[in-house]
Amino acid sequence: MKTQKKIIIFLSVVTLVIVAIIGGRAIISKKIASAIEASKNDPVGVIATKVNFFSFYDQIDTFGTAIANQSFSIRIKKEDLVSSIDFDKYPFINKNEEIAKLTGGETVIAPFSGRVGKREITPGILGGENSIIANLDDIKLLKIDIKLPEIYFADIKSGLKVTATTDAYKEIFSGSITSVSSRVDPTTRSILVQAKINNPDEKLIPGMLLNIRVIFNEKKSLAAPEEALLIQGNDKFIFKIENDIIERVNVEIGRRNENKIEIISGLNENEVILAEGTNKVRPKGKVTIVKTVD
């Protein structure tokens, strides 16, 4: 009898322990679930931007060789030279300034402002050893003759923007198309176009090979950063932020230029969107804007 009571008591204790463990685990699980749910409702810090207009464009990339805007050739026999500027220093001279004085009272005058320097002449060629041969170059502007495929003939016209770059400098030089040939070269099926590039600091010099970009079909459209766009299958969407709540908005996109993407439909000017960090948020989630970028 005593043994039976002991068994009953033991089983009761075990049952109470099991119930306590199960109940405790249920309480802990509930608290963990509540904490997770609460954390989901905590606002996520995000970087935002506004939808604004940006100039989108089409482009043609090609290359061309720099040519001085104006050039004046100088050749003086050494026996005729009385005095001159120092050609070896490649000096800048102004229009009507004296370049050299010759025997008999003659002078060589600069017909325009520019830099004067000796030409590289192989000894024995054209009597180079007995003469000073130099050029006066106006390089504040540079000419570039470029050939463009004939398929662009309808788009190419004077006044279009042109940019130039070179491996020598990490900067962009700007200019425009000044003339377009009236004929297509039947051999290359190309159009000859001349552009002028601004070179105010005279960093570029004649003979340099330049990378040329012709910009056409410019149009201002609404834009968003490329990092803001998400693509799932055929769907393209952006996260809009309204009253600190994330909303998924389907958009129609167009051209891409300079890390911007053209928004054809789906968003309006000045609407606030997520600029980056799309993997941190979800639709209808709360956010806090910690930084706004252009």
Secondary structure, DSSP 4 states (H G I P E B T S, - for coil): -HHHHHHHHHHHHHHHHHHHHHHHHHHHHHHHHHHHHHHHHSPEEEEEEE-EEEEEEEEEEEEEEEEEEEEEEEEEEGGGEEEE--GGG--EE-TT-EEEEEGGG-EEE-SSSEEEEE----TTSTTGGGEEEEEEEEEEEEEEEEEEEGGGTTT--TT-EEEEEETTEEEEEEEEEEEEEEEEETTTTEEEEEEEEE-TT--S-TT-EEEEEEEEEEEEEEEEEGGG-EEETTEEEEEEEETTEEEEEE-EEEEEETTEEEEEES--TT-EEEEE-GGG--TT-BEEEEEEE-
